[in-house]
Each structure stands twice: as structure tokens, then as C-alpha cells.
Amino acid sequence: MSPSQTQRLRARTVFISDVHLGYAGCQARYLLDFLSHLEADTVVLVGDIVDLLSLRKMSYWPASHQSALQALFRLAKTGTRVVYVPGNHDGAAREFCGALLGAVEVHREFLHETADGRRFLVLHGDEFDAEVEFSAWRKVLGSTLYDVLLEIGHLIHAVRRRLGRPYWSLATWIKERCPDAVTYIGRFEAAAAEVARQRGLDGVICGHIHRPELRSVDGVLYCNDGDWVEHCTALMEDDRGHLSLLRWAGAAEALTPRPAQLATALERAA
């Protein structure tokens, strides 16, 4: 179960992307729960926060999605620095890059320096599509199958929750066994790392492909904060500059070696 409301999850910086508010597959309630426990100096929204593409196809905006959006804006009003780097599903917001949306900073891309002095390029990740994209028919087929797998997966998860079983994603399980998906992910990670390397940076932080990851790619630290559709994950930086991935789906779970500052909160949530 999640920590009580009195217990806080402390971080220097939190990176969140691919929330897809306005899309039926969005796990807005988990995000709300996560934000209610979060205490962070800076929150970076790495694109696809509101799924404008999905909203153009179908009007879907439940109360939980409105509450999640309000919670994100509330962070900026209560002293947290909130930086927004729009993605391809909320690309209309790119018109506001360099300006403020309320108290939220909007950037096309963002250079983040960790507490230990490392520099990271932060961008959504759709910038790499041209380098890794497959044929158009595979893209359409993959998108359709993904939606179906998410619907089935959410039903499975509901049953597993009643049985007291941990979170499990059917879509992720299938993707990890699909050769095309594995090839796409590998090309994407390599392209993202190469851009950071060319700019002389220590790493890159992105989202877009709904695949949380934190690993070295040819000497560059590749960080993907995942999503709030399949994985419910965030990339966390503690006050020493240590980066880690955290899953928040009914229970807090560290996906990478835990920094000392997050250990207490995670153990309480176990």
C-alpha cells in the first residue's frame, strides 16, 4: 500500500512524462497519489502531459484527469519550480516555448545540471523518430494493438489487485518479446545518447517510448522516465545528484538501486 498522507517522498528533482491526460489508458489516480506524497524542489514535465491528439479523436476527460492537471499546476503555485518540455501529443504547447504558462516554464528542450555537477539534455524524444521509425503500416498496426493490450492489461491488473498481487503490464510483457519493438527501443536509445554525446553532455533524459530505463550507452547516461499509462514511473534525483527510477502503482517500488534519501519512504511503502 502507499505511504500515509503524513509521509513525504523527498527529491531534489523529479522528471515525469507521458501522462496522457485525456486518454482512456492514463493512470491519473496513481499520479495523483504520487503527487500527494511528493516534496521536490523542481518537477520537470517531459512531454505528453495532456494527450491533445487523443482528445481530438474522442472527448474523454474524467474528474481524475482534471484533478491531476490541477495538482501539477498547484505545485508551481506552492514554491516548486515546474518546467514543461512539450511532446508530440501536446505539441501545440510548443508555441509557448520560452514563456510562462501561469507559473510553469515552457521550454523546447532543457539543460539540467544535477547536484553533483553533471549536465543532462532534457527533451521529450519524438525528435528521434525520423532516425528509428519503421514503415507507416507497422506504426498504425502497433498503435492499434497497443490500445487493445492496454485495455486488456488494465482488466488483468484490476483482478491482480483484488488478489493482492503486484502491478504487472501486459503491454510491456508483449513488447519485450516482440523483435520489432526491441529493435525500435535500441535504435531510439542509441540516437538519444548520440545527441547528448555530440553536445558534450553527461547524459540525456527523455520519455516518448513508454520504456523506463537508466543505463550507460557508450559512456553516456541514458535516462527514460517511463510513463503513466503502462508503468507509472518517475525519474528521481536526490540532493546528492543520484538518479533513480521509481514506480508508483499501488505501492512504491524502486526500479534501480535506491539513493539513501529515498530508501526510508520506499521501505515504508513496501
N, C-alpha and C positions, 0 to 999 in steps of 0.2 A: 504494500500500500504506500501511498505518497506520504511525505512528511506532514506533520501538523502545520496549521497556519502560523504557529509561533516560530517554526524552524525556518531558517533562511539559507538559500544557496548563494554563497558569495563568489563573485568573479570580477576580475578587472574588466574583461571584455567578453561579450557573447556574440556569436555570429549565427544568424538564423536565416534560412532561405526556403523557398518552395513551400510556402504555407498553402497557397492556392485557395484563399478565401473566395467563396462564390462557386466552388466546385464541390460536387457531392462527395468526393473522396477525401476532402480535407478533414483532419482530426483536430478541429478547433478546440474541443473541450480539453484535450491533453495540453494544447498550447496555453490555454487559459490557466490550467492548473500549474504548469511550469512557471509562467509569468508571476503567478501569485506568490511563489516561493523565492523569486529571483531578486537578488540585490547586486546590481552591476553598475560600474562607472560609465561604461559605454555599451550600447547594443547596436550592432551593425546588421541591417536587413539586406541580405544579399540577393534580392530579386524574387519575382513571382510571389509577392505577398498577397495581392488581390489578383485573382485569375480573370482578367478582363476578357480574354479570348473565350473562356467558358461561359461567362455571363452574356456574351453576345449571342451564343447559341441557345442558352436556356437561362431564364431568370431563377436563380437559386440563392437565397440569402437568409438563412435561418438566424434566429436570435443569437446563437453561439458564435456565429461568424461576425456579427455586429459587435458583440462583446469583446471578441479577440482583437478586432481592429481598434476599438476604443482603448483597450488595455495597452496596445503598442503606442498610441499617441499619448496616453496618460503618462507613460514613462518619461517622455520628453518634457512634460509639464511639471514633473516632480523631481527634476535635477539630474536625470540620466541623460547623457549625450546619446542621441539616436541619429544614426547615419543610414541613409537609404540609397542603395545602389539598384535601380530598377532592372528587371529581367525582360525576357521576351514576352511573357504573358501579361506583364504590366508595363509594357514598353511605352505607353502613352505618357507615363510619368517622366520619361527621359527628356521631355520638353522643359522640365523644371530643373534640370541639372545645373548646379551652380547657385541655386536659390534655396529658399526655405519653404517647406510646407508646414505652416504653423511653426513649431519649434524643431521640426525634423529637417536635417541637412540632406540635400539630394545631390548625388554625385554620379557621373557616368562610370567612373571607377575610383578606387580609393586606395591610398597608400597607408598601411597600418604599421606602426612600429611597436613591437612588444616591449614589455618591461625590461627584458634583458638585451634590448638594442637591435633585435633582428627586424628586417623590413619585409613586408608581405604586400604583394599586389592583391587587391580585393576587387573582384568583378563577378558578374553572375555566371558566365560560362557559355552562353549562346554564341559568343564571339568565335568559338572554336568549331561551330557546326560545319562550316564550309570545308574544314580540314578532315572531318571524321564522318560526314554524312553518308548514309547508304542511299540506295535508289528510292525514288518517290513512293513506289508501291509498298516497299518494305516499311517505310516510315508510317504510311497510313494504316497498314495492317498491324504494325507494332502498337500504334496508338489505340486502335480499337481493342486489341487483345488486352492491353494494359488496363483499360477501363473495366473490362469484364473480369479480369483477375482481381482487381481491387474490390469489386462488389462481392465476389465470392470470398475473398480473403477477409473482408470485414465481417461476414457472416460466421466464418470459421473462428475469428478472433472473439466474437461475442460468445460463442459456445465455450471456447477455451477459458474465457474469463469466469464464466459460471462454474467451471470445473476447477478453478484456481490455478490454471496453467499460465505460464508466462507468455508475453507477446510474441507473435510469430507472423511473418509476412509471406503469403503465398506468392505474390508478385516477385518478391526478392528471391525466393527459393527457385522459381522458374527462370528468372534472369541469370542467376548464377550457373545454370545448366544449359543455357542457350548460347551456342558458339557465336552467333552474330552479336548478341548483347555483350558478351565478354570481349570480343574484338573491338566493338564500339567504345566500351569503357576504357580499354587500354590505350586506344588512339587519343581519346579525349584527355586522359591524364598526362600522356606524353606531350600533347600540344600545349596544355596549360603550363606544365613545368618548363617547357622550352621558352615560352614568353617571359616568364619570371627570370630565367637564366640570361636571356638576351638583354634584359634591363638591369642586370647585375644585382638582383634581389635574392633574398634568402628563401623565399617561398611564394606560394600563391594560395589564396583562399577563394573558393567558389562554391557553386551549387549546381543547379540545372539538371543534372543527370539522375538525381534521386539515389545517390550511392554514397553514403558517408564513408570517408576514408581519411587516413592520416598516415602518410608514409613518405619515405625519401624516393625520389625519382631522379636518378643520375645526379645526385648531390643537391637537389632542390627539394624542399619540403612541400609536398602536395597535400593540401587540406581541402576536403569537401565536407561541408557541414550537414549534408543529407537533406532531409525534407520533413514535412509534417503531413504526409499522405501515407507513405509506407512505414517510415522508420521513427518519426517523432524524435529527431536528434538536433543537437546544437553543438557547435564548437565553442569550447570554453578556454579562456586564458586566465590564469590566476595572477596574483600580484607579483610573482617572480618571473612571469613570462612563459610559464609552462603551458603548453597547449594539450587539450584532451577532448575526446568526443563523449557526449553524454546522451543516452537515450532516455526519454521520459514518456512512457506509455503505460500508465497504471502503476508503475514503480520506476524509480530512478535506477539506471544501470550504466556503469562505466563501460565504454567500448574500447578504451585504451588505458594504459597504466595511469592510475589516478594521482594527480598532484595532491600534496598534503592538505591543501586548503579545502579541497572538495571531499576528502575522504570521510569526514565526520557526517556531512549531510547525506552522502550516499549510503553509509552504513546505517544511519537512522531510517532510511527509506527501504532498506532490504527486508 
